[in-house]
């Protein structure tokens, strides 16, 4: 798990991990000779004592600034396997991590927007279909089991997370019916579409109108066997 030391969900996640003996990685928007915020210096020490690590783009003595916060947010995404946005105002540091994930074609999950201004960042990403709607925390738990598979190899109940590989730009994810998961009950129908093999991935309305997906295109998925028995509901 990779987080900053910020107040709220970041520091709480570190505390929960260190309390159960799990190593975490802290991204610092300043030199490694201090914590940000300063009050979380004991938390930083507990992360290091517990086998975790701290990473910074800056030499010791560098103070926190708006520029270092933005750059460190982008670094957080760059070293992660996926980015989960719990709640964020638009145009704040957390959004730089989310936008970097989009640029790097990393899985980006966002909690549903509540209509409150504090989730305006989530709203923009979800409305633009740049993030996976993630109302259930089990989706984040499933991410470590994600793997890349050909569209033709996806099975019933597999969870679709994102496109993978160079064809992502040629076949953007909005061609998948109404974007992403929750758990999709798939109906595979291999057929010919011109000279190419295609696969139809469907879940019922509105999935029935889905464009055929090239069978050899690759998607990031979590196998149905890796998911819990109770389906993730949207």
ZARO-788999 format. One record per residue (C-alpha): chain; x, z, y. Coordinates in steps of 0.25 Angstrom, whole numbers. Each point is the difference from the previous one (the first is absolute). Layout:
REM ZARO-788999
+------+-------+-------+-------+
: unit :  east :    up : north :
+------+-------+-------+-------+
:    A :     X :     Z :     Y :
...
+------+-------+-------+-------+
***
This chain:
REM ZARO-788999
+------+-------+-------+-------+
: unit :  east :    up : north :
+------+-------+-------+-------+
:    A :     0 :     0 :     0 :
:    A :     5 :    -4 :    14 :
:    A :    -5 :     7 :    12 :
:    A :     4 :     4 :    14 :
:    A :     0 :    15 :     4 :
:    A :   -11 :    -2 :     9 :
:    A :   -11 :    11 :     2 :
:    A :   -12 :    -3 :    -9 :
:    A :    -1 :    -8 :   -13 :
:    A :    15 :    -3 :     0 :
:    A :     5 :    14 :     0 :
:    A :   -11 :     5 :    -9 :
:    A :     4 :   -11 :   -10 :
:    A :    14 :     5 :     0 :
:    A :    -4 :    14 :    -1 :
:    A :    -9 :    -3 :   -12 :
:    A :    11 :    -8 :    -7 :
:    A :    11 :    10 :     2 :
:    A :    -9 :    11 :    -4 :
:    A :    -2 :    -7 :   -14 :
:    A :    15 :    -3 :    -1 :
:    A :    -1 :   -15 :     3 :
:    A :    11 :    -7 :     9 :
:    A :    -5 :    -7 :    12 :
:    A :     7 :    -9 :    11 :
:    A :    -1 :     4 :    15 :
:    A :     2 :   -11 :    10 :
:    A :     5 :     6 :    13 :
:    A :    -2 :    -7 :    14 :
:    A :    13 :     7 :     5 :
:    A :    14 :     3 :    -5 :
:    A :     2 :     8 :   -13 :
:    A :     5 :    12 :     7 :
:    A :   -14 :     5 :     3 :
:    A :   -15 :    -1 :    -4 :
:    A :   -12 :    -6 :     7 :
:    A :    -8 :     7 :     4 :
:    A :    10 :    11 :     2 :
:    A :    -9 :    11 :    -6 :
:    A :     1 :    -8 :   -14 :
:    A :    14 :     3 :    -1 :
:    A :    -3 :    10 :   -12 :
:    A :    -8 :   -11 :    -7 :
:    A :    11 :   -10 :     1 :
:    A :    10 :    11 :    -6 :
:    A :   -10 :     2 :   -11 :
:    A :    -1 :   -15 :    -3 :
:    A :    15 :    -1 :    -1 :
:    A :     1 :    13 :    -8 :
:    A :   -10 :    -6 :   -10 :
:    A :     8 :   -12 :    -3 :
:    A :    -7 :    -9 :    11 :
:    A :     7 :    -8 :    11 :
:    A :    -1 :    -3 :    14 :
:    A :     3 :   -14 :     6 :
:    A :     2 :    -4 :    15 :
:    A :     4 :   -13 :     7 :
:    A :     7 :     8 :    11 :
:    A :    14 :     8 :     1 :
:    A :     0 :    15 :     1 :
:    A :    -3 :     4 :    15 :
:    A :   -11 :   -11 :     2 :
:    A :   -12 :     6 :     6 :
:    A :   -15 :    -4 :    -4 :
:    A :    -6 :   -11 :     9 :
:    A :   -11 :   -10 :     0 :
:    A :     9 :   -10 :    -5 :
:    A :     6 :     8 :   -11 :
:    A :   -14 :     4 :    -5 :
:    A :    -4 :   -14 :    -1 :
:    A :    12 :    -5 :    -7 :
:    A :    -1 :    12 :   -10 :
:    A :   -14 :    -3 :    -3 :
:    A :     4 :   -14 :    -3 :
:    A :    11 :     5 :    -9 :
:    A :   -10 :     9 :    -7 :
:    A :    -8 :   -12 :    -5 :
:    A :    13 :    -8 :    -3 :
:    A :     5 :    10 :   -10 :
:    A :   -14 :     3 :    -6 :
:    A :    -7 :    -7 :   -12 :
:    A :   -13 :     1 :     7 :
:    A :    -6 :     6 :    13 :
:    A :   -12 :     9 :     1 :
:    A :    -6 :     1 :    14 :
:    A :    -9 :    13 :     0 :
:    A :    -5 :    -1 :    15 :
:    A :     7 :    -6 :    12 :
:    A :    -4 :    -4 :    14 :
:    A :     4 :   -14 :     3 :
:    A :    13 :    -3 :     6 :
:    A :     7 :    13 :    -4 :
:    A :    13 :     2 :    -9 :
:    A :    -8 :     1 :   -13 :
:    A :    -5 :   -14 :     3 :
:    A :    14 :    -6 :     1 :
:    A :     2 :     5 :   -15 :
:    A :   -13 :    -7 :    -4 :
:    A :     3 :   -13 :     7 :
:    A :    14 :     0 :    -6 :
:    A :    -7 :     1 :   -13 :
:    A :    -8 :   -12 :     3 :
:    A :    12 :    -8 :     4 :
:    A :     8 :     4 :   -12 :
:    A :   -13 :    -3 :    -9 :
:    A :     0 :    14 :    -5 :
:    A :   -13 :     6 :    -5 :
:    A :    -7 :     7 :    12 :
:    A :   -11 :    10 :    -3 :
:    A :    -9 :     6 :    11 :
:    A :   -10 :    10 :    -1 :
:    A :   -14 :    -5 :     5 :
:    A :    -2 :     0 :    15 :
:    A :    -9 :    11 :     5 :
:    A :    -4 :    -6 :    13 :
:    A :     8 :    10 :     7 :
:    A :    11 :    -4 :    10 :
:    A :    10 :     7 :    -9 :
:    A :    -2 :   -10 :   -11 :
:    A :     0 :   -12 :     9 :
:    A :    13 :    -5 :    -6 :
:    A :    -7 :     1 :   -14 :
:    A :   -12 :    -8 :     5 :
:    A :     9 :   -12 :     5 :
:    A :     8 :    -1 :   -12 :
:    A :   -12 :     1 :    -9 :
:    A :    -8 :   -10 :     8 :
:    A :    11 :   -10 :     0 :
:    A :     1 :     2 :   -15 :
:    A :    15 :     4 :     1 :
:    A :    -2 :    13 :    -7 :
:    A :    -7 :     4 :   -13 :
:    A :   -12 :     9 :     2 :
:    A :     4 :    13 :    -7 :
:    A :   -11 :    11 :     1 :
:    A :     5 :     6 :   -13 :
:    A :    14 :     7 :    -1 :
:    A :     1 :    -4 :   -14 :
:    A :     3 :   -14 :     4 :
:    A :    13 :     5 :     7 :
:    A :     3 :     7 :   -13 :
:    A :    -2 :   -13 :    -8 :
:    A :    11 :    -7 :     9 :
:    A :    12 :     4 :    -8 :
:    A :    -6 :    -7 :   -12 :
:    A :    -1 :   -13 :     7 :
:    A :     6 :   -13 :    -5 :
:    A :     0 :   -14 :     3 :
:    A :    -9 :    -9 :    -9 :
:    A :    -4 :   -15 :     0 :
:    A :   -15 :    -1 :     4 :
:    A :    -3 :    -6 :   -14 :
:    A :     5 :    12 :    -6 :
:    A :    -8 :    10 :     7 :
:    A :   -10 :     8 :    -9 :
:    A :   -14 :     6 :     2 :
:    A :     1 :    12 :     9 :
:    A :    14 :    -2 :     5 :
:    A :     2 :     4 :    14 :
:    A :     4 :   -10 :    10 :
:    A :    10 :     5 :    11 :
:    A :     6 :   -12 :     7 :
:    A :     6 :   -14 :    -1 :
:    A :    15 :    -1 :    -5 :
:    A :    10 :   -10 :     2 :
:    A :     2 :   -13 :     9 :
:    A :   -14 :    -5 :    -3 :
:    A :    -6 :    12 :     8 :
:    A :     0 :    -9 :    13 :
:    A :    -6 :   -12 :    -7 :
:    A :   -11 :     8 :    -7 :
:    A :    -3 :    12 :     9 :
:    A :    -7 :    11 :    -6 :
:    A :   -13 :    -2 :     8 :
:    A :    -3 :   -11 :   -10 :
:    A :    -2 :    12 :   -10 :
:    A :   -15 :     4 :     1 :
:    A :    -1 :    10 :    12 :
:    A :    14 :     3 :    -1 :
:    A :     5 :    11 :    -9 :
:    A :    -4 :    11 :   -10 :
:    A :    -6 :    10 :    -3 :
:    A :     0 :    -2 :   -15 :
:    A :    -4 :   -14 :    -3 :
:    A :    -7 :    -4 :   -12 :
:    A :     5 :   -14 :    -3 :
:    A :    -5 :   -12 :    -6 :
:    A :    11 :   -10 :    -4 :
:    A :    -3 :   -15 :    -1 :
:    A :    11 :    -9 :    -2 :
:    A :    -3 :   -14 :     4 :
:    A :     6 :   -12 :     7 :
:    A :     0 :    -2 :    15 :
:    A :     6 :   -14 :     2 :
:    A :    14 :     1 :    -7 :
:    A :     1 :    15 :     1 :
:    A :    -5 :    11 :    -9 :
:    A :    -8 :    10 :     7 :
:    A :    -7 :    13 :    -3 :
:    A :   -13 :     6 :     6 :
:    A :     0 :    15 :     3 :
:    A :   -14 :     5 :     2 :
:    A :    -7 :    13 :     1 :
:    A :   -14 :    -5 :     3 :
:    A :    -6 :    -2 :    14 :
:    A :     8 :    -4 :     9 :
:    A :    11 :    -3 :   -10 :
:    A :    -8 :   -11 :    -6 :
:    A :     4 :    -9 :    11 :
:    A :    15 :     3 :    -1 :
:    A :     9 :   -12 :     1 :
:    A :     8 :    -4 :   -13 :
:    A :    13 :     7 :     0 :
:    A :    12 :    -7 :    -5 :
:    A :     3 :     5 :   -14 :
:    A :    15 :     2 :     2 :
:    A :    -1 :     7 :    13 :
:    A :     5 :    14 :     0 :
:    A :    -8 :    13 :     4 :
:    A :     4 :    14 :     1 :
:    A :    -9 :     8 :   -10 :
:    A :    -2 :    13 :    -7 :
:    A :    -5 :    -2 :   -14 :
:    A :   -13 :     6 :    -4 :
:    A :     7 :     8 :   -11 :
:    A :     7 :     7 :    12 :
:    A :   -12 :     4 :     7 :
:    A :    -9 :    12 :    -2 :
:    A :   -12 :    -1 :    -8 :
:    A :    -9 :     1 :    12 :
:    A :     0 :   -13 :     8 :
:    A :     4 :     1 :    15 :
:    A :   -12 :    -3 :     8 :
:    A :     1 :    -7 :    13 :
+------+-------+-------+-------+
***
